Amino acid sequence: MPEIYFRVRWPDGETQRCYSPSTVVEDYFTAGSAYDLADFVDRSRTALGIAGERVREKFGFHCTGASDQLARIERTASAYASFPGAEVTVEALVNADGSVR
């Protein structure tokens, strides 16, 4: 499967490298775009859910990497839930070899 990483910047400026086992995240995120915190989490749930299912369809098992990444995103996002107007910026979409998409 063509895995991809998406680098995000949280409301406090911290960055996180996120993993997806599928390029489906490109359908949900655009590099350089900012998303309302709740919208970012919802998009992540959808994209990583689809990515995990694509792995299951191809290999017969759900991708734990996708579900683990979603859990990290949800855990991190919960720390910003009280920030008014909190946004998450997707800084880049990056191939597994490190090249920017």
C-alpha positions as CSV (number, residue, x, y, z in Angstrom):
1,M,0.0,0.0,0.0
2,P,1.3,3.5,-0.7
3,E,1.7,4.9,2.8
4,I,1.9,8.6,3.4
5,Y,2.7,11.0,6.3
6,F,1.0,14.2,7.1
7,R,2.7,16.8,9.2
8,V,0.4,18.9,11.4
9,R,0.8,22.0,13.5
10,W,-1.4,22.1,16.6
11,P,-2.8,25.3,18.1
12,D,0.2,25.9,20.3
13,G,2.7,25.5,17.5
14,E,3.7,22.0,18.3
15,T,4.1,19.8,15.2
16,Q,3.4,16.1,14.8
17,R,4.2,13.6,12.1
18,C,1.1,11.5,11.4
19,Y,1.0,8.2,9.5
20,S,-1.6,6.8,7.1
21,P,-1.2,3.4,5.3
22,S,-3.1,4.9,2.3
23,T,-3.0,8.1,0.3
24,V,-6.7,8.6,0.9
25,V,-5.7,11.3,3.3
26,E,-5.1,13.5,0.3
27,D,-8.9,13.5,-0.3
28,Y,-9.4,15.0,3.2
29,F,-6.4,17.3,3.7
30,T,-4.6,19.9,1.7
31,A,-1.1,20.9,2.5
32,G,-1.0,24.4,3.9
33,S,-4.6,24.4,5.0
34,A,-5.9,25.1,8.5
35,Y,-8.9,23.2,9.9
36,D,-11.1,23.8,12.9
37,L,-10.0,21.4,15.6
38,A,-13.2,19.4,15.5
39,D,-13.2,19.3,11.7
40,F,-9.6,18.1,11.7
41,V,-10.5,15.2,14.1
42,D,-13.5,14.3,12.1
43,R,-11.6,14.3,8.8
44,S,-8.9,12.2,10.5
45,R,-11.4,9.7,11.7
46,T,-12.9,9.3,8.2
47,A,-9.6,9.2,6.3
48,L,-7.8,6.8,8.7
49,G,-10.9,4.6,8.9
50,I,-11.0,4.3,5.2
51,A,-7.2,3.7,5.1
52,G,-7.5,0.9,7.7
53,E,-10.3,-0.7,5.7
54,R,-8.3,-0.5,2.5
55,V,-5.6,-2.5,4.3
56,R,-8.2,-5.0,5.5
57,E,-9.6,-5.5,2.0
58,K,-6.1,-6.1,0.5
59,F,-4.5,-8.1,3.3
60,G,-7.4,-9.5,5.4
61,F,-6.7,-7.5,8.6
62,H,-7.3,-3.9,9.7
63,C,-4.2,-1.7,9.9
64,T,-3.4,-1.1,13.6
65,G,-1.1,1.8,12.5
66,A,-4.1,3.7,11.2
67,S,-6.1,3.1,14.4
68,D,-3.1,3.9,16.6
69,Q,-2.5,7.2,14.7
70,L,-6.1,8.1,15.1
71,A,-5.9,7.5,18.9
72,R,-2.8,9.8,19.1
73,I,-4.7,12.5,17.1
74,E,-7.7,12.2,19.4
75,R,-5.6,12.3,22.5
76,T,-3.6,15.3,21.4
77,A,-6.7,17.1,20.2
78,S,-8.4,16.7,23.5
79,A,-5.7,18.9,25.1
80,Y,-6.8,21.8,22.9
81,A,-10.6,21.4,23.3
82,S,-10.8,24.4,25.5
83,F,-8.8,26.7,23.2
84,P,-11.3,29.1,21.6
85,G,-11.0,29.0,17.8
86,A,-8.5,26.2,17.9
87,E,-7.2,25.2,14.4
88,V,-4.8,22.5,13.2
89,T,-2.7,23.2,10.1
90,V,-1.7,20.4,7.8
91,E,1.8,21.7,6.9
92,A,2.7,18.9,4.4
93,L,1.8,15.6,2.9
94,V,5.0,13.5,2.6
95,N,5.7,10.2,0.8
96,A,7.4,7.4,2.8
97,D,10.7,8.3,1.1
98,G,10.5,11.8,2.5
99,S,9.6,13.6,-0.7
100,V,6.9,16.2,-0.4
101,R,3.7,15.4,-2.4
